[in-house]
Amino acid sequence: MRPVVLLLALTITGCQQATGPSDLNPSAKWSSPVALFGISGRLAAGTKLHAVGSDGGGIQHRSSSDEGATWSASTPIPGAGPDLPLYGALAVQGSTVHLLTRSGASLRMQRSLDGGATWSAGTTLTGYTADGGERVQIATDGNYVHVFLGRAGAVPDNTFKNYYWRSPDQGQTWSGVRILDDPTGPPSPGGIAAENGTVHIAYAAILPGVGSLGHRARYLRSTDNGATWSPPVDVSGGSTRPQIRPRPRVVNGRVIVIWEEPLDHNPLGPFPNATRGQIRANRSLDNGSSWQGTFDVSAVSGVYPNHPEIAVGPGGQVHVIYRLSKDQATLSTSDVVAYRHSTDYGATWSTQETAVAIPGVETHPYNAVTTGSFVHLMVGGTRFYHVRRSLP
């Protein structure tokens, strides 16, 4: 029988240390969870660690100057939409913070030049007509800011599109929308990364006639800061199983794409129905020109790993997190967030660790980032928590 754990809710003011509930058998290398927001939360790292989220009264901002040991009080962001898109709605360049919020189909980019103290009025990203920007990713690279949004089944036309915008001047002005569709089939949500003028997008192309989950992991590359794009490349390794939720990252010209792959999905049965899966990956050593081949990152059996997120750091570090569930359809408060890392650009991997396990609390992985000494996770459900681990 599991022990009973008391959850203590503390009001956080100023720069006090936030306190969260106790972990249930996490690796000792991980901090206890710190509750930052009540409804949603996202992380990004620059000269400081930044978090945005909501407690039901608009979008709030918090920051940490000591790599997440303590956090500032929440302050409202004027003009922000009431909702945060899923996953990568926040990015940082030094002390410049970029934030995307939404209100229905209205997508609004705002920036802060002083680490979140004050915010611009914002710019509406044009050309998006769907009912909600659900899965957005932001990548920064020098003066360029790139926004990628994958939307499946968008209202009003019920099509699948990949939307892309860019700013050449650190978010001061923005291009119109560009739709990056795979001509062989409509795409679904993925992610974006950028380094030294090369932009990398990964997404899942939905192939016609394959069934309810006929996705293949695809990759697009731009070598001129998003002005032109290569034809799509299939990085799924020829697997006949679905690949969903691809995430790309790049460090020192090495690109890695991870995705969730059900092992026993039945395309003729009701969706979702898989009971076993893997987090798989492919990597490139030449900035996306060629690919090494697919491999399993999760290395688990008897469970369904899902919703992977990835972060990279100096010295070839790659950090991957994912949720461990009973199956594809059942997400419960007994699920944990697992973690593995590589220090050689994904060539070899550590053993799996339990990063977050909070009794009776949903711990869904939303994003991972690195600072000088730590890897940081934002996980959430009924509340949103920050946890951290020293870099390997």
N, C-alpha and C positions, 0 to 999 in steps of 0.2 A: 504494500500500500504506500502511495506517495505521501510524504509529509505535508501537513497543512502549512501554507506560507501566508503570512499577513502582509498585505499591500498597504504601504503608507503613502498617502498623498500629501505632499508638502508644497506650500506656496513659494514660488521662486521670485525673488526681487533682486534688483541690482546685479551684482556679479557673484552671488552666492553659489556654492556648489549645489547642483541639483541632485536629488536623491530619488532613485526608482526602486521597483521591487527587486527582490533577490532572484538570481538566476537559478535554474534547475539543471544542474550538471553541465554547465558550459565548460569549455577549456579555461583553465586558470589564467591563461594569457589574455583573456577578454575582460573588459571592465563590466561592472554592473550597468544595466540599462538606465538611462537618464531620460525621463519623460519631458519632451520639449513642447509638443503640441497635442491637441485633442482630436482633430479631425483629419489633418493631412500634414505631411512634412517632407522636405527635400533638403539635401546637403550640397555644398560646393566648397572648394578650397582655393584660396589665393594667398595673399599676405596674412589673412586671417581665415578661420573656418566660419562659414556662413550657413545659416539654416533659415528656411522660410516655411510657414505652415499656417494653420488656422485653428482657432478654438471656437469658431462659429460666428465671429464678429469681424470678418474680413481677413485679408492676408497680413501676417505679422512677420517681422524679421528679428533674428537673434544672431549674435556673433560670439566667437571665442578667440581670444588672443593668446591662449595657452594650449592650443591643439585639443580643445574639447574638455579640459580639466574643469573649467568653469565657463558659464554662459551669461551673457548680458540678459537683462529683462527683455520681454517682447515689446516691440514698438510697431505700430500700424504703418503700412505702406500706402500713402494717399494715392488714390486713382487706380489701384490694382483691382482687377476683376475679382469676383467673389470666389472663383474656383482656380485650383492649381491643376494643370494637366498631369497625367501620370508620368512618373519617373523623372525625366531630365529637364525640368522647368527652370533650372537655376544654373548659372555658370559664372566664373570669376576670372578676371585678368588682373593680377596684382590687387589693387584696391578698387577696381571697377567691377561692379556686380551687375549682371544681366539677369532679368527676370521676365518670364512669360506667364501671363495669366489669361483667363478667358471668362467670357460671359456669353453663354450660348455659342454661336458661331463667331463671335468677335474675339480675335486673338490680339493681345496687347503686349508689346515689348517695352519694358522700362529699364532704366539703368541708374545706378548710383555711382558717382565718381569719388565718393568719400567713404567707402566701406559700409554703406547702408545708413549713414546719418541723414542724408537727404536723397530724394528720388526725382527723376525727370517726370514730366507729365505723361510721357509714353507715346509710342507710335503703333497704330493699328496695322497689322500685316494684312495686306489686301489680297484678294483672289481666293479666299477660303470661304466656302458656302455651306459647309457641313454643319451638323447640329452640335458638335463639340470637339475640341482639339484634345483627344484623349491621350495620345501617346507621342509626346514631343521630346526631342533631344536637341540640345544646344552644344556647339563646339566652338571654342575660341582659338585663334591662331594669329598672333601679331595684332594687326589692326582689324583683322577680319573676324566677324561673328557669323556663324552658320546655324540655321534652324532647319531641322528636318522633322516632319510630322507624318507619320503613317496612320491612315484612317481606313478602317474596314467597314464597308456598308454605309457610306456617308449619305445622310439626308441632304438635299432632296432627290438626288439622282441614283442613290443606292449603288454607287460604284465604289471601286477600291482604288485609292490613289496614294502616291507618295508626293507630298508637298515639300518644296524647298525654297527658302529665302536666304539672302545674305546681306551683310552690311560691310562696306569696305573701310568704315571709319569708326570702329569700336561702338557700333550701335547708335550712332547719331542719325544716319539715314539708312533706309532699307530698300532693297529691290522689290519689284513685283514678284508674284509667285511663279515658280517654275515647277511643272509637274513631271516627275521622273518616274515614268511607268515602264515596266518591262513589257515589250510588245508580245511576248509569248503568253502572258497571263497577268491578271491584275495583282498588284502587290499588297502586302499587309504590313503591320507595324514592324519597325526595326530600330536602328540607331545610327549615330554619326560620330566621327572623330576626325581631327585635323592636326597636321604637324608640318611646318616648313612649306606651306603653300599647297600641300596635297591633302585633299579631303576624301574621306572614306565613308561610304554608306553601306550598311548591310540591311537586308530586308527579306521577307518570305514571300516568294512568288506563288500565287495560288494557281495551280494548273487545272484547266478545264477538264471535267470528266473523271477526276481522281477521287471524288468523294468530299465529305464535309471537312476534311483536314488535309487536302492535297497540296501541302506547302513544300517548297524547296528553298534552301538558304541561298540567296544571291548577294552579289557584291558589285557596287559601282565605285568608280574612282575618278576624281578630277585632279589634275596636276597643275591647274592654274587658278586656284582659289575659288573653284566653283563656277568658272565661266563656261567651261565645256566639260562633258562627261564621257567616259568610256562606255562601250556596250556592256551590258550586264554579264557577269561571270558566275557560273554555278560553283559554289564552294562546298556543297553538301557531300561531295565525295561519291556521288552516284547511288546513295542509299535510296531504297524504295519506301522508307518510312517518312512520315512528316517531319519537317523541321520548322519550329515556331520560335518567335521572340529572339531573332538574331541580335547580337550586340557586338559592334566593332570597337577596338581600341588600338592605338598606335604609340610606340615609344622607340625612339632612335631608328626609325625606318622599318621596324618590325611591326607587322600588323597581325592581330589575332581576332578572329570572329568566333563567338560562342553562341550556342542556341540550345533550346530544349527539344529533345527527340523522343516521342513516345515509341516504345518497342513493340507494343501489341495493340495498336489502334486498329479498330475494325471500321473501314470506310463505309460499310453498308449498315452499320448499327447506329444507334442514337449517339449523338455527340454531347459531352465527351465520354469516352469509354475505356481509355487505356488504364492499365493497372501497374505497369512497369515502364521505366524510362531511363534516359541518360542525359547529362549535359555534355554535348559534344562540341568540338572546336576544330578549326583549321587555322593555320598560320602561314604568313608570308615573311620571308627574310629580306625581300627586296622591294619594300614599300608597296606591295600589292600587285607587282608584275607577275609573279608566279606563286603557287601555293604548294605546301609540303605534303598535305594529305590530312584526313580527319582522324581524330582520336577522342577517347572518352576522358572527360575531366572529372566527373562525379565519382566514378569507381565505387558505386554502391549497388546493392541488390536487395530485393524484397520491399522496396519503397519506390515512390515516384518523385524524383527530383524535378523541380519546376521553377519558373520565373527567375532565371539566372541574371545576375548583374556582375559587372566587371570593372576593375580599376587597374591602372598601371602606374608605376613609379620609377625612380631612377635605378640604374644598375640592372636593368632587365627584369624588374619585378612585375608580376601579374597576379592580381588578386581576384578570385571568383567566389561569389556567394550564391546560394540557391536554397529553396525551401524543400524540405523533405515531407512528403504527404503520403497518405495511405494509397491514393490513386489519383487519377487526373480530375475526378469530379468532386472529391471530398477534401475540403480545406478546413482544418479544425484548430482549436486553441492548443492542442497537444503537439502540433507540428513544431519543428525547430528550424533554425537557419544554420546551414552548414557552410564551411569555408575551406578552401584550399589555395595554396599560393605556389608560385614558381619564381625562382631568382635567375632564370636563364632564358627569358623570353618565351616561356611555355614549353621548353624541351623536356624538362622533368618537373615533377610536382610533389609537394608535401603530402603527408597523410591528412585525411579529413579531420577537421575540428568542428565541434559544436560551438558556434559563435553566440547564439541567442536562444534561450529557452525560458519562457516566463510562464509559470503555471496559470492556466485559465485566461491567457491573453494571446490574441492573434499576433503572430510575428511574420508578417509578409515583407520580403526584401524589396526596398524601393530604389536605393542607390548606394554606391560605394565610392569613396574618394580617398586620396592619400594626402598627407602633409609631410613635413620633414621627418617626423619620427613615428607616425602612426598611420594605420589604415582605419577608416571610419565608415560605419554603416548607419543608414537610416532604415528602420524597420517599423511596421505599423499595422494597425487594424482599428481597434477601438481607441487606441492612443498611439502616438508616434514617438519612438525612442531612438536615442543616439547611443551607440556602443563603439569602443575603439580597442585596438590591439597594437602593440609595438611592432614596427616593421621587422621582418626577418633579417 
